[in-house]
Amino acid sequence: MMRFTLNDGNTIPAIGFGVFMIPGDGPTYDAVLAALKAGYRHIDTAAAYFNEEDVGRAIRDSGIPREEIFVTSKLWLQDHGYEQAKVGIARSLRKLDIGYIDLYLIHQPYGDVPGAWKAMEEAKAEGKLKSIGVSNMSPAIWKKFVPGFETKPAVNQVEFNPLYQEKEIRALMVETNTLLEAWYPLGHGDASLLSNPTIQALVDKYGKNAGQIILRFEVQDGVITLPKSTNPERIRTNLDIFDFELTGDEMNKIRAMDTGKGSHDPDAPGVEQMLRGAFVIED
Ligand SMILES: NC(=O)c1ccc[n+]([C@@H]2O[C@H](COP(=O)([O-])OP(=O)(O)OC[C@H]3O[C@@H](n4cnc5c(N)ncnc54)[C@H](OP(=O)(O)O)[C@@H]3O)[C@@H](O)[C@H]2O)c1
């Protein structure tokens, strides 16, 4: 598996297996074990996915050495602020029960983000979190918080796929050598993306499926990608993108598919309130 080097010197597998919306009472355990068996070594969860226990149990039961698996989790909004973030970090560590967390993110960048970040920096210094980053930071939110951070985020996990290439935030992230991680890397299964003629022409040329062409574009463009599938064949083939390379001209054709619009606008009025009221994470 190809790896990228983060701005703190740690490395991260280019493709991760996301477990968003997989229930935490068994299905996540099965899915993570299946993903590890298929060759994934990078699992993306969050406190707000309510399945950290299942992810941890699957990793412990997998028989694969802990240091070979890269695990991301995320702090939820209710735990922002310095003291409360320590509680949230401790809760994630306890639920996962895998010793340390490879990458921990501010999941939604509202409220006392600087306080939460300070607690994350301390947990990193203590070795509980190996790398720290952010998620869902728009250019405006990035400019509000990141200049005040002592440790620059290793990643910003945002919506990204050929139809929404986040060019403005990527330009800011170059300054701090922060990598982009793509959620909705396949447009959440968007048929207009998968059946786009530019993608389909490459499907024919390389004998790969549309998902593989899109994921190859993303990784080749320097993006860590988190495709989700519950289909065993696609779980396997989504990793099988390292035996071909898109030409510079093909990369530019896909770059030209950018519409500049996605499904989620972190700056939209009411988003913070909606997320805050969504649920409560319990111990
Ligand atoms: N940080 C955040 O706020 C945030 C928000 C949303 C998501 N995420 C992360 O991003 C991950 C991915 O999100 P997502 O699942 O919604 O989006 P996605 O990976 O873009 O799309 C998944 C959809 O694409 C289909 N699919 C998978 N592989 C395919 C292929 N090769 N060809 C055609 N279709 C394919 C899947 O169907 P099948 O299952 O039938 O294959 C599923 O319907 C999540 O698990 C989560 O970890 C993070």
The ligand as an ORCA input file, in Angstrom:
! r2SCAN-3c Opt
* xyz 0 1
  N     -15.330     13.967      8.216
  C     -16.601     13.964      7.879
  O     -17.355     14.858      8.266
  C     -17.123     12.874      7.002
  C     -18.399     12.996      6.417
  C     -18.851     11.970      5.598
  C     -18.048     10.864      5.386
  N     -16.796     10.770      5.979
  C     -15.898      9.596      5.750
  O     -15.832      9.293      4.382
  C     -16.144      7.915      4.176
  C     -16.772      7.705      2.789
  O     -18.045      8.359      2.663
  P     -19.292      7.746      1.827
  O     -19.406      6.323      2.026
  O     -20.482      8.455      2.186
  O     -18.929      8.108      0.312
  P     -18.217      7.399     -0.919
  O     -17.133      6.474     -0.529
  O     -17.969      8.522     -1.842
  O     -19.412      6.570     -1.595
  C     -19.839      5.332     -1.145
  C     -20.874      4.822     -2.169
  O     -20.208      4.497     -3.401
  C     -20.448      3.130     -3.741
  N     -19.190      2.556     -4.254
  C     -18.109      2.151     -3.550
  N     -17.125      1.721     -4.366
  C     -17.587      1.843     -5.630
  C     -17.039      1.582     -6.915
  N     -15.804      1.080     -7.054
  N     -17.804      1.839     -7.986
  C     -19.057      2.319     -7.854
  N     -19.635      2.612     -6.675
  C     -18.907      2.379     -5.568
  C     -20.904      2.474     -2.469
  O     -21.837      1.441     -2.751
  P     -21.551     -0.109     -2.319
  O     -21.473     -0.122     -0.829
  O     -22.725     -0.845     -2.857
  O     -20.250     -0.495     -2.963
  C     -21.608      3.617     -1.707
  O     -22.946      3.740     -2.150
  C     -17.014      7.577      5.383
  O     -17.075      6.219      5.693
  C     -16.371      8.381      6.482
  O     -15.315      7.654      7.083
  C     -16.346     11.764      6.768
*
